[in-house]
Amino acid sequence: MATGAEVLTMLIPTGGWAISGNDFTGITFIEAKPITKAAFEAGFAQYDAWKADQDAKKASDKSALLERLGITADEAALLLS
């Protein structure tokens, strides 16, 4: 189950908000355009699919980069250690 912060990160990725807890009443819009309570609550249902899509894109991008470099993931980890 997604947290309120995760949902807000999905809906307003540029930030400008703060949240305390997982309820709409805990959101403070600092520099972000406010969203509706309905949009926030709908975000909980959308989050898992959005997150899976983000993870798949990241894995695809990583694989493409490793292929362009001609190295394996283990070799890349060695370079970064």
C-alpha positions in Angstrom: 0.0 0.0 0.0 1.3 3.4 -1.0 2.0 6.1 1.5 0.6 9.6 1.1 4.1 10.9 0.4 4.5 8.4 -2.4 1.2 9.4 -3.9 2.1 13.1 -3.8 5.5 12.3 -5.3 3.7 10.7 -8.2 1.1 13.5 -8.6 3.5 16.4 -7.9 7.0 15.2 -8.7 8.5 18.7 -8.5 7.8 18.9 -4.8 6.6 22.1 -3.1 4.5 20.2 -0.6 4.8 18.6 2.8 2.7 15.8 4.4 2.2 14.5 7.9 0.6 11.1 7.9 -1.4 9.7 4.9 -4.5 11.8 5.0 -5.4 14.7 2.7 -5.7 17.0 5.8 -2.0 16.4 6.5 -0.9 18.0 3.3 0.6 21.5 3.2 1.0 23.0 -0.3 4.1 25.2 0.0 5.0 26.0 -3.6 2.9 23.5 -5.4 -0.4 24.0 -7.1 -2.9 22.3 -4.7 -4.6 19.2 -5.8 -8.1 18.0 -4.8 -8.9 15.5 -2.2 -10.4 13.3 -4.9 -7.2 13.4 -6.9 -5.2 12.5 -3.9 -7.4 9.6 -2.9 -7.5 8.3 -6.5 -3.7 8.4 -6.5 -3.6 5.5 -4.1 -5.3 3.3 -6.6 -3.0 4.5 -9.4 0.3 4.3 -7.5 1.2 0.6 -7.8 0.8 0.6 -11.6 2.7 3.9 -11.9 5.5 2.5 -9.7 5.8 -0.7 -11.7 6.0 1.3 -14.9 8.7 3.5 -13.4 10.7 0.5 -12.2 10.4 -1.2 -15.6 11.6 2.0 -17.4 14.6 2.3 -15.0 15.5 -1.4 -15.6 15.2 -0.9 -19.4 17.3 2.2 -19.3 20.0 0.5 -17.2 20.1 -2.5 -19.5 20.4 -0.3 -22.5 23.3 1.7 -20.9 25.1 -1.4 -19.9 24.7 -2.8 -23.4 26.1 0.4 -24.9 29.1 0.3 -22.6 29.6 -3.4 -23.3 29.8 -4.4 -19.6 27.7 -6.5 -17.2 25.9 -5.2 -14.2 28.5 -6.9 -12.0 31.3 -5.1 -13.9 29.4 -1.8 -13.5 29.1 -2.4 -9.7 32.9 -3.0 -9.5 33.5 0.3 -11.2 31.3 2.1 -8.8 32.7 0.5 -5.6 
